[in-house]
Every structure is written in C-alpha cells, then in structure tokens.
Amino acid sequence: MPHRAMAHSEIENCFTVMSELGPHLERRDFVAMIRVREESFRLAYIELDGRAAAGYHFTEGMGQ
C-alpha cells in the first residue's frame, strides 16, 4: 500500500527512485523542491526493506 511521503526522511528516501524518472534532479535540492510544491505536488512511495521501492507523484489542477 502506498504511503504519502511527508517527513524529511521519507521524502529523502524517495530520491533514488524519483531520480530514475527525472535524471535532472539533484539530491541536495530534492527535499526542498518537494516542500515548496506541497500544495500541488504529492509524493507517495511503497517501502520494501526500509527503502522506497517505487515512487510517483500526482498533481491537482483545474482542467480546461
């Protein structure tokens, strides 16, 4: 079952998976980038053996 990454350590633990999807991401900026976008960007993960094994995000917005 996916969990929402909210704590600093949970967000940080998702970096490896998310960087596979976005190779331009920088580890040093990752947590801050997620925090700035908390209103519209949610990060969720599935944990396996203490590590994020999968990660995805979803956004909310108004359609046209």
C-alpha positions as CSV (number, residue, x, y, z in Angstrom):
1,M,0.0,0.0,0.0
2,P,1.4,3.4,-0.9
3,H,2.3,5.9,1.8
4,R,2.5,9.7,1.4
5,A,6.0,11.0,1.9
6,M,5.7,13.8,4.4
7,A,8.6,13.6,6.8
8,H,12.0,14.8,5.7
9,S,13.4,11.3,5.8
10,E,10.5,9.8,3.8
11,I,11.0,12.4,1.1
12,E,14.8,11.9,1.1
13,N,14.3,8.1,0.8
14,C,12.3,8.6,-2.4
15,F,15.2,10.4,-4.2
16,T,16.8,7.4,-5.8
17,V,13.5,6.2,-7.5
18,M,12.5,9.7,-8.5
19,S,15.9,10.5,-10.0
20,E,15.4,7.5,-12.3
21,L,12.3,9.3,-13.6
22,G,13.9,12.7,-13.6
23,P,17.7,12.4,-14.1
24,H,18.0,16.2,-13.8
25,L,17.0,16.1,-10.1
26,E,19.8,16.9,-7.6
27,R,19.9,15.1,-4.3
28,R,20.9,18.3,-2.4
29,D,17.8,20.2,-3.7
30,F,15.2,17.3,-3.7
31,V,13.6,17.7,-0.2
32,A,13.3,21.5,-0.6
33,M,11.8,21.1,-4.1
34,I,9.1,18.8,-2.7
35,R,8.4,21.1,0.3
36,V,7.9,24.1,-1.9
37,R,5.4,22.3,-4.0
38,E,3.4,20.7,-1.1
39,E,0.2,22.4,-2.1
40,S,0.1,20.9,-5.6
41,F,2.6,18.1,-5.7
42,R,2.3,15.0,-3.5
43,L,4.9,12.3,-3.3
44,A,3.9,8.7,-2.4
45,Y,6.0,5.6,-2.1
46,I,5.9,1.9,-1.5
47,E,8.6,0.8,1.0
48,L,10.4,-2.5,0.7
49,D,13.1,-3.5,3.2
50,G,13.3,0.1,4.6
51,R,13.9,1.7,1.2
52,A,11.5,3.3,-1.3
53,A,10.9,0.7,-3.9
54,A,8.5,2.8,-6.0
55,G,7.6,6.4,-6.2
56,Y,5.2,8.6,-8.0
57,H,3.6,12.0,-7.8
58,F,0.2,13.4,-8.6
59,T,-0.9,16.9,-9.1
60,E,-4.2,18.6,-8.7
61,G,-5.2,21.3,-11.1
62,M,-8.1,22.7,-13.0
63,G,-8.8,21.2,-16.4
64,Q,-9.5,23.4,-19.4
